[in-house]
């Protein structure tokens, strides 16, 4: 079973688990919500990027394009939030 899974699928599931854990932590500790939101947004961007690469390798180009566009949008939101925080 592990031979059939490619590295991008494993990375996608690892990022998904990290997103769930960081979301639970931001709910448990609401005082540090801004940093947790940035971290979760970055992980979501990576998760959709790995998902798009995985879908592209399995020749599902429509889903890959959607995943890449969502990843790009999440990365833009992450960068703009990071810049607004510093400014």
PyMOL Python script that loads the backbone (N, CA, C, O; Angstrom):
from pymol import cmd

cmd.read_pdbstr("""\
ATOM      1  N   UNK A   1       0.824  -1.194   0.000  1.00  0.00           N
ATOM      2  CA  UNK A   1       0.000   0.000   0.000  1.00  0.00           C
ATOM      3  C   UNK A   1       0.868   1.256   0.000  1.00  0.00           C
ATOM      4  O   UNK A   1       0.540   2.244  -0.657  1.00  0.00           O
ATOM      5  N   UNK A   2       1.963   1.212   0.733  1.00  0.00           N
ATOM      6  CA  UNK A   2       2.810   2.387   0.815  1.00  0.00           C
ATOM      7  C   UNK A   2       3.545   2.648  -0.494  1.00  0.00           C
ATOM      8  O   UNK A   2       3.899   3.791  -0.781  1.00  0.00           O
ATOM      9  N   UNK A   3       3.783   1.600  -1.298  1.00  0.00           N
ATOM     10  CA  UNK A   3       4.449   1.805  -2.574  1.00  0.00           C
ATOM     11  C   UNK A   3       3.564   2.556  -3.560  1.00  0.00           C
ATOM     12  O   UNK A   3       4.069   3.283  -4.416  1.00  0.00           O
ATOM     13  N   UNK A   4       2.250   2.388  -3.451  1.00  0.00           N
ATOM     14  CA  UNK A   4       1.347   3.063  -4.372  1.00  0.00           C
ATOM     15  C   UNK A   4       1.181   4.547  -4.048  1.00  0.00           C
ATOM     16  O   UNK A   4       0.827   5.336  -4.924  1.00  0.00           O
ATOM     17  N   UNK A   5       1.434   4.930  -2.803  1.00  0.00           N
ATOM     18  CA  UNK A   5       1.288   6.327  -2.412  1.00  0.00           C
ATOM     19  C   UNK A   5       2.539   7.091  -2.830  1.00  0.00           C
ATOM     20  O   UNK A   5       3.660   6.658  -2.563  1.00  0.00           O
ATOM     21  N   UNK A   6       2.344   8.207  -3.473  1.00  0.00           N
ATOM     22  CA  UNK A   6       3.504   9.017  -3.839  1.00  0.00           C
ATOM     23  C   UNK A   6       3.805  10.014  -2.716  1.00  0.00           C
ATOM     24  O   UNK A   6       3.019  10.173  -1.783  1.00  0.00           O
ATOM     25  N   UNK A   7       4.930  10.665  -2.823  1.00  0.00           N
ATOM     26  CA  UNK A   7       5.392  11.548  -1.761  1.00  0.00           C
ATOM     27  C   UNK A   7       4.475  12.764  -1.594  1.00  0.00           C
ATOM     28  O   UNK A   7       4.327  13.281  -0.487  1.00  0.00           O
ATOM     29  N   UNK A   8       3.861  13.220  -2.690  1.00  0.00           N
ATOM     30  CA  UNK A   8       2.994  14.403  -2.592  1.00  0.00           C
ATOM     31  C   UNK A   8       1.700  14.081  -1.861  1.00  0.00           C
ATOM     32  O   UNK A   8       1.130  14.941  -1.189  1.00  0.00           O
ATOM     33  N   UNK A   9       1.236  12.843  -1.993  1.00  0.00           N
ATOM     34  CA  UNK A   9       0.043  12.435  -1.256  1.00  0.00           C
ATOM     35  C   UNK A   9       0.339  12.350   0.241  1.00  0.00           C
ATOM     36  O   UNK A   9      -0.489  12.738   1.066  1.00  0.00           O
ATOM     37  N   UNK A  10       1.509  11.846   0.580  1.00  0.00           N
ATOM     38  CA  UNK A  10       1.914  11.777   1.985  1.00  0.00           C
ATOM     39  C   UNK A  10       2.081  13.186   2.556  1.00  0.00           C
ATOM     40  O   UNK A  10       1.659  13.453   3.681  1.00  0.00           O
ATOM     41  N   UNK A  11       2.696  14.084   1.786  1.00  0.00           N
ATOM     42  CA  UNK A  11       2.864  15.468   2.244  1.00  0.00           C
ATOM     43  C   UNK A  11       1.522  16.176   2.384  1.00  0.00           C
ATOM     44  O   UNK A  11       1.340  16.991   3.288  1.00  0.00           O
ATOM     45  N   UNK A  12       0.579  15.867   1.487  1.00  0.00           N
ATOM     46  CA  UNK A  12      -0.754  16.463   1.577  1.00  0.00           C
ATOM     47  C   UNK A  12      -1.441  16.041   2.865  1.00  0.00           C
ATOM     48  O   UNK A  12      -2.047  16.871   3.542  1.00  0.00           O
ATOM     49  N   UNK A  13      -1.356  14.763   3.211  1.00  0.00           N
ATOM     50  CA  UNK A  13      -1.981  14.292   4.447  1.00  0.00           C
ATOM     51  C   UNK A  13      -1.269  14.835   5.683  1.00  0.00           C
ATOM     52  O   UNK A  13      -1.914  15.105   6.696  1.00  0.00           O
ATOM     53  N   UNK A  14       0.042  14.996   5.613  1.00  0.00           N
ATOM     54  CA  UNK A  14       0.778  15.575   6.737  1.00  0.00           C
ATOM     55  C   UNK A  14       0.384  17.033   6.950  1.00  0.00           C
ATOM     56  O   UNK A  14       0.207  17.472   8.086  1.00  0.00           O
ATOM     57  N   UNK A  15       0.247  17.786   5.856  1.00  0.00           N
ATOM     58  CA  UNK A  15      -0.179  19.184   5.978  1.00  0.00           C
ATOM     59  C   UNK A  15      -1.616  19.278   6.483  1.00  0.00           C
ATOM     60  O   UNK A  15      -1.946  20.173   7.261  1.00  0.00           O
ATOM     61  N   UNK A  16      -2.467  18.357   6.043  1.00  0.00           N
ATOM     62  CA  UNK A  16      -3.851  18.355   6.516  1.00  0.00           C
ATOM     63  C   UNK A  16      -3.915  18.076   8.014  1.00  0.00           C
ATOM     64  O   UNK A  16      -4.695  18.701   8.733  1.00  0.00           O
ATOM     65  N   UNK A  17      -3.102  17.145   8.477  1.00  0.00           N
ATOM     66  CA  UNK A  17      -3.067  16.860   9.917  1.00  0.00           C
ATOM     67  C   UNK A  17      -2.548  18.063  10.693  1.00  0.00           C
ATOM     68  O   UNK A  17      -3.061  18.373  11.768  1.00  0.00           O
ATOM     69  N   UNK A  18      -1.542  18.740  10.163  1.00  0.00           N
ATOM     70  CA  UNK A  18      -0.999  19.928  10.830  1.00  0.00           C
ATOM     71  C   UNK A  18      -2.020  21.062  10.840  1.00  0.00           C
ATOM     72  O   UNK A  18      -2.091  21.817  11.810  1.00  0.00           O
ATOM     73  N   UNK A  19      -2.810  21.194   9.778  1.00  0.00           N
ATOM     74  CA  UNK A  19      -3.858  22.222   9.735  1.00  0.00           C
ATOM     75  C   UNK A  19      -4.912  21.942  10.796  1.00  0.00           C
ATOM     76  O   UNK A  19      -5.358  22.857  11.488  1.00  0.00           O
ATOM     77  N   UNK A  20      -5.309  20.694  10.926  1.00  0.00           N
ATOM     78  CA  UNK A  20      -6.319  20.340  11.931  1.00  0.00           C
ATOM     79  C   UNK A  20      -5.775  20.592  13.340  1.00  0.00           C
ATOM     80  O   UNK A  20      -6.483  21.131  14.190  1.00  0.00           O
ATOM     81  N   UNK A  21      -4.538  20.207  13.583  1.00  0.00           N
ATOM     82  CA  UNK A  21      -3.944  20.409  14.911  1.00  0.00           C
ATOM     83  C   UNK A  21      -3.800  21.897  15.228  1.00  0.00           C
ATOM     84  O   UNK A  21      -4.120  22.329  16.335  1.00  0.00           O
ATOM     85  N   UNK A  22      -3.321  22.680  14.263  1.00  0.00           N
ATOM     86  CA  UNK A  22      -3.169  24.111  14.526  1.00  0.00           C
ATOM     87  C   UNK A  22      -4.521  24.811  14.673  1.00  0.00           C
ATOM     88  O   UNK A  22      -4.637  25.786  15.415  1.00  0.00           O
ATOM     89  N   UNK A  23      -5.534  24.322  13.976  1.00  0.00           N
ATOM     90  CA  UNK A  23      -6.871  24.896  14.144  1.00  0.00           C
ATOM     91  C   UNK A  23      -7.422  24.589  15.531  1.00  0.00           C
ATOM     92  O   UNK A  23      -8.018  25.454  16.173  1.00  0.00           O
ATOM     93  N   UNK A  24      -7.221  23.359  15.990  1.00  0.00           N
ATOM     94  CA  UNK A  24      -7.664  23.020  17.342  1.00  0.00           C
ATOM     95  C   UNK A  24      -6.910  23.834  18.393  1.00  0.00           C
ATOM     96  O   UNK A  24      -7.500  24.275  19.380  1.00  0.00           O
ATOM     97  N   UNK A  25      -5.622  24.031  18.185  1.00  0.00           N
ATOM     98  CA  UNK A  25      -4.851  24.822  19.144  1.00  0.00           C
ATOM     99  C   UNK A  25      -5.286  26.287  19.156  1.00  0.00           C
ATOM    100  O   UNK A  25      -5.295  26.925  20.209  1.00  0.00           O
ATOM    101  N   UNK A  26      -5.645  26.819  17.984  1.00  0.00           N
ATOM    102  CA  UNK A  26      -6.102  28.210  17.970  1.00  0.00           C
ATOM    103  C   UNK A  26      -7.469  28.354  18.635  1.00  0.00           C
ATOM    104  O   UNK A  26      -7.800  29.413  19.168  1.00  0.00           O
ATOM    105  N   UNK A  27      -8.259  27.282  18.597  1.00  0.00           N
ATOM    106  CA  UNK A  27      -9.528  27.317  19.329  1.00  0.00           C
ATOM    107  C   UNK A  27      -9.307  27.150  20.837  1.00  0.00           C
ATOM    108  O   UNK A  27     -10.023  27.745  21.643  1.00  0.00           O
ATOM    109  N   UNK A  28      -8.333  26.355  21.203  1.00  0.00           N
ATOM    110  CA  UNK A  28      -8.079  26.109  22.622  1.00  0.00           C
ATOM    111  C   UNK A  28      -7.422  27.309  23.297  1.00  0.00           C
ATOM    112  O   UNK A  28      -7.711  27.609  24.456  1.00  0.00           O
ATOM    113  N   UNK A  29      -6.531  28.001  22.568  1.00  0.00           N
ATOM    114  CA  UNK A  29      -5.823  29.159  23.104  1.00  0.00           C
ATOM    115  C   UNK A  29      -6.110  30.382  22.239  1.00  0.00           C
ATOM    116  O   UNK A  29      -5.325  30.699  21.346  1.00  0.00           O
ATOM    117  N   UNK A  30      -7.214  31.069  22.485  1.00  0.00           N
ATOM    118  CA  UNK A  30      -7.602  32.172  21.585  1.00  0.00           C
ATOM    119  C   UNK A  30      -6.762  33.438  21.735  1.00  0.00           C
ATOM    120  O   UNK A  30      -6.920  34.348  20.921  1.00  0.00           O
ATOM    121  N   UNK A  31      -5.900  33.547  22.706  1.00  0.00           N
ATOM    122  CA  UNK A  31      -5.102  34.752  22.900  1.00  0.00           C
ATOM    123  C   UNK A  31      -4.056  34.950  21.817  1.00  0.00           C
ATOM    124  O   UNK A  31      -3.721  36.088  21.486  1.00  0.00           O
ATOM    125  N   UNK A  32      -3.533  33.867  21.261  1.00  0.00           N
ATOM    126  CA  UNK A  32      -2.488  33.932  20.244  1.00  0.00           C
ATOM    127  C   UNK A  32      -3.063  33.547  18.884  1.00  0.00           C
ATOM    128  O   UNK A  32      -2.448  32.789  18.133  1.00  0.00           O
ATOM    129  N   UNK A  33      -4.225  34.063  18.578  1.00  0.00           N
ATOM    130  CA  UNK A  33      -4.950  33.634  17.395  1.00  0.00           C
ATOM    131  C   UNK A  33      -4.327  34.144  16.095  1.00  0.00           C
ATOM    132  O   UNK A  33      -4.422  33.470  15.070  1.00  0.00           O
ATOM    133  N   UNK A  34      -3.704  35.295  16.112  1.00  0.00           N
ATOM    134  CA  UNK A  34      -3.164  35.879  14.880  1.00  0.00           C
ATOM    135  C   UNK A  34      -2.016  35.037  14.309  1.00  0.00           C
ATOM    136  O   UNK A  34      -1.958  34.801  13.102  1.00  0.00           O
ATOM    137  N   UNK A  35      -1.127  34.598  15.161  1.00  0.00           N
ATOM    138  CA  UNK A  35      -0.007  33.777  14.718  1.00  0.00           C
ATOM    139  C   UNK A  35      -0.486  32.396  14.265  1.00  0.00           C
ATOM    140  O   UNK A  35       0.012  31.858  13.276  1.00  0.00           O
ATOM    141  N   UNK A  36      -1.434  31.835  14.974  1.00  0.00           N
ATOM    142  CA  UNK A  36      -1.976  30.527  14.590  1.00  0.00           C
ATOM    143  C   UNK A  36      -2.714  30.606  13.260  1.00  0.00           C
ATOM    144  O   UNK A  36      -2.671  29.663  12.469  1.00  0.00           O
ATOM    145  N   UNK A  37      -3.382  31.710  13.010  1.00  0.00           N
ATOM    146  CA  UNK A  37      -4.075  31.883  11.742  1.00  0.00           C
ATOM    147  C   UNK A  37      -3.088  31.975  10.587  1.00  0.00           C
ATOM    148  O   UNK A  37      -3.331  31.406   9.523  1.00  0.00           O
ATOM    149  N   UNK A  38      -1.980  32.680  10.780  1.00  0.00           N
ATOM    150  CA  UNK A  38      -0.949  32.755   9.756  1.00  0.00           C
ATOM    151  C   UNK A  38      -0.347  31.380   9.467  1.00  0.00           C
ATOM    152  O   UNK A  38      -0.148  31.011   8.309  1.00  0.00           O
ATOM    153  N   UNK A  39      -0.064  30.641  10.513  1.00  0.00           N
ATOM    154  CA  UNK A  39       0.514  29.314  10.350  1.00  0.00           C
ATOM    155  C   UNK A  39      -0.460  28.374   9.634  1.00  0.00           C
ATOM    156  O   UNK A  39      -0.058  27.601   8.765  1.00  0.00           O
ATOM    157  N   UNK A  40      -1.732  28.445  10.002  1.00  0.00           N
ATOM    158  CA  UNK A  40      -2.747  27.611   9.363  1.00  0.00           C
ATOM    159  C   UNK A  40      -2.917  27.989   7.896  1.00  0.00           C
ATOM    160  O   UNK A  40      -3.071  27.110   7.049  1.00  0.00           O
ATOM    161  N   UNK A  41      -2.891  29.262   7.587  1.00  0.00           N
ATOM    162  CA  UNK A  41      -3.025  29.715   6.203  1.00  0.00           C
ATOM    163  C   UNK A  41      -1.860  29.231   5.347  1.00  0.00           C
ATOM    164  O   UNK A  41      -2.059  28.824   4.202  1.00  0.00           O
ATOM    165  N   UNK A  42      -0.659  29.272   5.887  1.00  0.00           N
ATOM    166  CA  UNK A  42       0.515  28.775   5.167  1.00  0.00           C
ATOM    167  C   UNK A  42       0.414  27.274   4.913  1.00  0.00           C
ATOM    168  O   UNK A  42       0.725  26.798   3.822  1.00  0.00           O
ATOM    169  N   UNK A  43      -0.023  26.537   5.925  1.00  0.00           N
ATOM    170  CA  UNK A  43      -0.160  25.089   5.759  1.00  0.00           C
ATOM    171  C   UNK A  43      -1.267  24.730   4.771  1.00  0.00           C
ATOM    172  O   UNK A  43      -1.144  23.757   4.027  1.00  0.00           O
ATOM    173  N   UNK A  44      -2.339  25.506   4.759  1.00  0.00           N
ATOM    174  CA  UNK A  44      -3.395  25.274   3.765  1.00  0.00           C
ATOM    175  C   UNK A  44      -2.885  25.501   2.351  1.00  0.00           C
ATOM    176  O   UNK A  44      -3.227  24.763   1.428  1.00  0.00           O
ATOM    177  N   UNK A  45      -2.070  26.525   2.195  1.00  0.00           N
ATOM    178  CA  UNK A  45      -1.483  26.790   0.885  1.00  0.00           C
ATOM    179  C   UNK A  45      -0.609  25.621   0.435  1.00  0.00           C
ATOM    180  O   UNK A  45      -0.691  25.190  -0.715  1.00  0.00           O
ATOM    181  N   UNK A  46       0.216  25.114   1.328  1.00  0.00           N
ATOM    182  CA  UNK A  46       1.051  23.959   0.992  1.00  0.00           C
ATOM    183  C   UNK A  46       0.218  22.719   0.713  1.00  0.00           C
ATOM    184  O   UNK A  46       0.532  21.949  -0.194  1.00  0.00           O
ATOM    185  N   UNK A  47      -0.841  22.523   1.488  1.00  0.00           N
ATOM    186  CA  UNK A  47      -1.685  21.353   1.298  1.00  0.00           C
ATOM    187  C   UNK A  47      -2.333  21.348  -0.084  1.00  0.00           C
ATOM    188  O   UNK A  47      -2.360  20.316  -0.754  1.00  0.00           O
ATOM    189  N   UNK A  48      -2.853  22.498  -0.510  1.00  0.00           N
ATOM    190  CA  UNK A  48      -3.466  22.566  -1.826  1.00  0.00           C
ATOM    191  C   UNK A  48      -2.428  22.487  -2.940  1.00  0.00           C
ATOM    192  O   UNK A  48      -2.726  21.981  -4.022  1.00  0.00           O
ATOM    193  N   UNK A  49      -1.220  22.976  -2.696  1.00  0.00           N
ATOM    194  CA  UNK A  49      -0.161  22.831  -3.686  1.00  0.00           C
ATOM    195  C   UNK A  49       0.203  21.363  -3.891  1.00  0.00           C
ATOM    196  O   UNK A  49       0.312  20.901  -5.026  1.00  0.00           O
ATOM    197  N   UNK A  50       0.389  20.631  -2.793  1.00  0.00           N
ATOM    198  CA  UNK A  50       0.698  19.208  -2.902  1.00  0.00           C
ATOM    199  C   UNK A  50      -0.468  18.430  -3.497  1.00  0.00           C
ATOM    200  O   UNK A  50      -0.263  17.462  -4.229  1.00  0.00           O
ATOM    201  N   UNK A  51      -1.680  18.849  -3.188  1.00  0.00           N
ATOM    202  CA  UNK A  51      -2.849  18.205  -3.772  1.00  0.00           C
ATOM    203  C   UNK A  51      -2.898  18.436  -5.281  1.00  0.00           C
ATOM    204  O   UNK A  51      -3.230  17.523  -6.037  1.00  0.00           O
ATOM    205  N   UNK A  52      -2.570  19.639  -5.716  1.00  0.00           N
ATOM    206  CA  UNK A  52      -2.556  19.931  -7.145  1.00  0.00           C
ATOM    207  C   UNK A  52      -1.497  19.138  -7.886  1.00  0.00           C
ATOM    208  O   UNK A  52      -1.737  18.660  -8.995  1.00  0.00           O
ATOM    209  N   UNK A  53      -0.329  18.995  -7.282  1.00  0.00           N
ATOM    210  CA  UNK A  53       0.732  18.203  -7.913  1.00  0.00           C
ATOM    211  C   UNK A  53       0.321  16.740  -7.997  1.00  0.00           C
ATOM    212  O   UNK A  53       0.563  16.077  -9.006  1.00  0.00           O
ATOM    213  N   UNK A  54      -0.300  16.241  -6.934  1.00  0.00           N
ATOM    214  CA  UNK A  54      -0.754  14.850  -6.923  1.00  0.00           C
ATOM    215  C   UNK A  54      -1.843  14.618  -7.973  1.00  0.00           C
ATOM    216  O   UNK A  54      -1.836  13.593  -8.654  1.00  0.00           O
ATOM    217  N   UNK A  55      -2.762  15.544  -8.105  1.00  0.00           N
ATOM    218  CA  UNK A  55      -3.825  15.412  -9.099  1.00  0.00           C
ATOM    219  C   UNK A  55      -3.270  15.539 -10.521  1.00  0.00           C
ATOM    220  O   UNK A  55      -3.745  14.875 -11.442  1.00  0.00           O
ATOM    221  N   UNK A  56      -2.278  16.385 -10.685  1.00  0.00           N
ATOM    222  CA  UNK A  56      -1.677  16.550 -12.008  1.00  0.00           C
ATOM    223  C   UNK A  56      -0.942  15.277 -12.439  1.00  0.00           C
ATOM    224  O   UNK A  56      -0.953  14.916 -13.616  1.00  0.00           O
ATOM    225  N   UNK A  57      -0.308  14.605 -11.485  1.00  0.00           N
ATOM    226  CA  UNK A  57       0.400  13.372 -11.813  1.00  0.00           C
ATOM    227  C   UNK A  57      -0.554  12.232 -12.169  1.00  0.00           C
ATOM    228  O   UNK A  57      -0.170  11.314 -12.894  1.00  0.00           O
ATOM    229  N   UNK A  58      -1.787  12.279 -11.670  1.00  0.00           N
ATOM    230  CA  UNK A  58      -2.771  11.246 -12.000  1.00  0.00           C
ATOM    231  C   UNK A  58      -3.660  11.656 -13.177  1.00  0.00           C
ATOM    232  O   UNK A  58      -4.707  11.050 -13.402  1.00  0.00           O
ATOM    233  N   UNK A  59      -3.247  12.680 -13.925  1.00  0.00           N
ATOM    234  CA  UNK A  59      -3.922  13.163 -15.134  1.00  0.00           C
ATOM    235  C   UNK A  59      -5.346  13.644 -14.889  1.00  0.00           C
ATOM    236  O   UNK A  59      -6.214  13.473 -15.745  1.00  0.00           O
ATOM    237  N   UNK A  60      -5.592  14.240 -13.733  1.00  0.00           N
ATOM    238  CA  UNK A  60      -6.858  14.919 -13.476  1.00  0.00           C
ATOM    239  C   UNK A  60      -6.571  16.413 -13.500  1.00  0.00           C
ATOM    240  O   UNK A  60      -6.440  17.056 -12.458  1.00  0.00           O
ATOM    241  N   UNK A  61      -6.477  16.944 -14.701  1.00  0.00           N
ATOM    242  CA  UNK A  61      -5.995  18.310 -14.882  1.00  0.00           C
ATOM    243  C   UNK A  61      -6.978  19.363 -14.378  1.00  0.00           C
ATOM    244  O   UNK A  61      -6.551  20.427 -13.928  1.00  0.00           O
ATOM    245  N   UNK A  62      -8.268  19.099 -14.441  1.00  0.00           N
ATOM    246  CA  UNK A  62      -9.245  20.077 -13.960  1.00  0.00           C
ATOM    247  C   UNK A  62      -9.108  20.271 -12.454  1.00  0.00           C
ATOM    248  O   UNK A  62      -9.085  21.401 -11.965  1.00  0.00           O
ATOM    249  N   UNK A  63      -9.016  19.166 -11.724  1.00  0.00           N
ATOM    250  CA  UNK A  63      -8.839  19.263 -10.282  1.00  0.00           C
ATOM    251  C   UNK A  63      -7.489  19.875  -9.923  1.00  0.00           C
ATOM    252  O   UNK A  63      -7.370  20.584  -8.923  1.00  0.00           O
ATOM    253  N   UNK A  64      -6.482  19.602 -10.733  1.00  0.00           N
ATOM    254  CA  UNK A  64      -5.153  20.169 -10.485  1.00  0.00           C
ATOM    255  C   UNK A  64      -5.172  21.679 -10.643  1.00  0.00           C
ATOM    256  O   UNK A  64      -4.576  22.393  -9.838  1.00  0.00           O
ATOM    257  N   UNK A  65      -5.849  22.173 -11.669  1.00  0.00           N
ATOM    258  CA  UNK A  65      -5.933  23.617 -11.894  1.00  0.00           C
ATOM    259  C   UNK A  65      -6.679  24.293 -10.751  1.00  0.00           C
ATOM    260  O   UNK A  65      -6.286  25.366 -10.295  1.00  0.00           O
ATOM    261  N   UNK A  66      -7.755  23.664 -10.290  1.00  0.00           N
ATOM    262  CA  UNK A  66      -8.508  24.220  -9.161  1.00  0.00           C
ATOM    263  C   UNK A  66      -7.643  24.235  -7.901  1.00  0.00           C
ATOM    264  O   UNK A  66      -7.641  25.221  -7.164  1.00  0.00           O
ATOM    265  N   UNK A  67      -6.919  23.162  -7.652  1.00  0.00           N
ATOM    266  CA  UNK A  67      -6.053  23.100  -6.464  1.00  0.00           C
ATOM    267  C   UNK A  67      -4.928  24.117  -6.537  1.00  0.00           C
ATOM    268  O   UNK A  67      -4.594  24.746  -5.534  1.00  0.00           O
ATOM    269  N   UNK A  68      -4.335  24.284  -7.727  1.00  0.00           N
ATOM    270  CA  UNK A  68      -3.275  25.280  -7.872  1.00  0.00           C
ATOM    271  C   UNK A  68      -3.805  26.689  -7.668  1.00  0.00           C
ATOM    272  O   UNK A  68      -3.137  27.520  -7.054  1.00  0.00           O
ATOM    273  N   UNK A  69      -5.004  26.968  -8.179  1.00  0.00           N
ATOM    274  CA  UNK A  69      -5.552  28.320  -8.019  1.00  0.00           C
ATOM    275  C   UNK A  69      -5.915  28.600  -6.565  1.00  0.00           C
ATOM    276  O   UNK A  69      -5.718  29.717  -6.088  1.00  0.00           O
ATOM    277  N   UNK A  70      -6.440  27.607  -5.854  1.00  0.00           N
ATOM    278  CA  UNK A  70      -6.743  27.796  -4.431  1.00  0.00           C
ATOM    279  C   UNK A  70      -5.453  27.968  -3.639  1.00  0.00           C
ATOM    280  O   UNK A  70      -5.395  28.768  -2.706  1.00  0.00           O
ATOM    281  N   UNK A  71      -4.414  27.215  -4.012  1.00  0.00           N
ATOM    282  CA  UNK A  71      -3.121  27.357  -3.353  1.00  0.00           C
ATOM    283  C   UNK A  71      -2.531  28.742  -3.583  1.00  0.00           C
ATOM    284  O   UNK A  71      -1.981  29.343  -2.660  1.00  0.00           O
ATOM    285  N   UNK A  72      -2.640  29.245  -4.792  1.00  0.00           N
ATOM    286  CA  UNK A  72      -2.148  30.590  -5.092  1.00  0.00           C
ATOM    287  C   UNK A  72      -2.913  31.643  -4.303  1.00  0.00           C
ATOM    288  O   UNK A  72      -2.316  32.580  -3.772  1.00  0.00           O
ATOM    289  N   UNK A  73      -4.229  31.493  -4.224  1.00  0.00           N
ATOM    290  CA  UNK A  73      -5.039  32.440  -3.463  1.00  0.00           C
ATOM    291  C   UNK A  73      -4.673  32.402  -1.978  1.00  0.00           C
ATOM    292  O   UNK A  73      -4.553  33.450  -1.343  1.00  0.00           O
ATOM    293  N   UNK A  74      -4.498  31.210  -1.429  1.00  0.00           N
ATOM    294  CA  UNK A  74      -4.133  31.092  -0.017  1.00  0.00           C
ATOM    295  C   UNK A  74      -2.747  31.672   0.245  1.00  0.00           C
ATOM    296  O   UNK A  74      -2.515  32.267   1.298  1.00  0.00           O
ATOM    297  N   UNK A  75      -1.831  31.507  -0.693  1.00  0.00           N
ATOM    298  CA  UNK A  75      -0.488  32.073  -0.535  1.00  0.00           C
ATOM    299  C   UNK A  75      -0.537  33.599  -0.599  1.00  0.00           C
ATOM    300  O   UNK A  75       0.169  34.269   0.155  1.00  0.00           O
ATOM    301  N   UNK A  76      -1.356  34.150  -1.483  1.00  0.00           N
ATOM    302  CA  UNK A  76      -1.495  35.605  -1.576  1.00  0.00           C
ATOM    303  C   UNK A  76      -2.094  36.171  -0.293  1.00  0.00           C
ATOM    304  O   UNK A  76      -1.660  37.215   0.194  1.00  0.00           O
ATOM    305  N   UNK A  77      -3.096  35.474   0.254  1.00  0.00           N
ATOM    306  CA  UNK A  77      -3.695  35.927   1.512  1.00  0.00           C
ATOM    307  C   UNK A  77      -2.682  35.841   2.646  1.00  0.00           C
ATOM    308  O   UNK A  77      -2.617  36.733   3.492  1.00  0.00           O
ATOM    309  N   UNK A  78      -1.890  34.766   2.666  1.00  0.00           N
ATOM    310  CA  UNK A  78      -0.857  34.619   3.699  1.00  0.00           C
ATOM    311  C   UNK A  78       0.169  35.734   3.608  1.00  0.00           C
ATOM    312  O   UNK A  78       0.531  36.320   4.628  1.00  0.00           O
ATOM    313  N   UNK A  79       0.645  36.038   2.407  1.00  0.00           N
ATOM    314  CA  UNK A  79       1.671  37.075   2.238  1.00  0.00           C
ATOM    315  C   UNK A  79       1.110  38.450   2.567  1.00  0.00           C
ATOM    316  O   UNK A  79       1.773  39.256   3.220  1.00  0.00           O
ATOM    317  N   UNK A  80      -0.112  38.721   2.117  1.00  0.00           N
ATOM    318  CA  UNK A  80      -0.686  40.036   2.399  1.00  0.00           C
ATOM    319  C   UNK A  80      -0.959  40.210   3.893  1.00  0.00           C
ATOM    320  O   UNK A  80      -0.780  41.304   4.428  1.00  0.00           O
ATOM    321  N   UNK A  81      -1.385  39.156   4.564  1.00  0.00           N
ATOM    322  CA  UNK A  81      -1.584  39.242   6.010  1.00  0.00           C
ATOM    323  C   UNK A  81      -0.262  39.407   6.738  1.00  0.00           C
ATOM    324  O   UNK A  81      -0.175  40.133   7.728  1.00  0.00           O
ATOM    325  N   UNK A  82       0.755  38.740   6.249  1.00  0.00           N
ATOM    326  CA  UNK A  82       2.077  38.873   6.860  1.00  0.00           C
ATOM    327  C   UNK A  82       2.628  40.291   6.688  1.00  0.00           C
ATOM    328  O   UNK A  82       3.239  40.841   7.604  1.00  0.00           O
ATOM    329  N   UNK A  83       2.408  40.877   5.511  1.00  0.00           N
ATOM    330  CA  UNK A  83       2.873  42.244   5.275  1.00  0.00           C
ATOM    331  C   UNK A  83       2.079  43.267   6.070  1.00  0.00           C
ATOM    332  O   UNK A  83       2.634  44.265   6.530  1.00  0.00           O
ATOM    333  N   UNK A  84       0.779  43.026   6.236  1.00  0.00           N
ATOM    334  CA  UNK A  84      -0.026  43.948   7.032  1.00  0.00           C
ATOM    335  C   UNK A  84       0.340  43.875   8.502  1.00  0.00           C
ATOM    336  O   UNK A  84       0.226  44.865   9.224  1.00  0.00           O
ATOM    337  N   UNK A  85       0.775  42.718   8.944  1.00  0.00           N
ATOM    338  CA  UNK A  85       1.156  42.564  10.338  1.00  0.00           C
ATOM    339  C   UNK A  85       2.442  43.341  10.639  1.00  0.00           C
ATOM    340  O   UNK A  85       2.580  43.943  11.704  1.00  0.00           O
ATOM    341  N   UNK A  86       3.373  43.318   9.691  1.00  0.00           N
ATOM    342  CA  UNK A  86       4.634  44.039   9.916  1.00  0.00           C
ATOM    343  C   UNK A  86       4.464  45.542   9.768  1.00  0.00           C
ATOM    344  O   UNK A  86       5.133  46.316  10.453  1.00  0.00           O
ATOM    345  N   UNK A  87       3.570  45.957   8.876  1.00  0.00           N
ATOM    346  CA  UNK A  87       3.412  47.372   8.583  1.00  0.00           C
ATOM    347  C   UNK A  87       2.591  48.131   9.532  1.00  0.00           C
ATOM    348  O   UNK A  87       2.404  49.336   9.360  1.00  0.00           O
TER     349      UNK A  87
END
""", "prot")
cmd.dss("prot")
cmd.show_as("cartoon", "prot")
cmd.util.cbc("prot")
cmd.orient("prot")
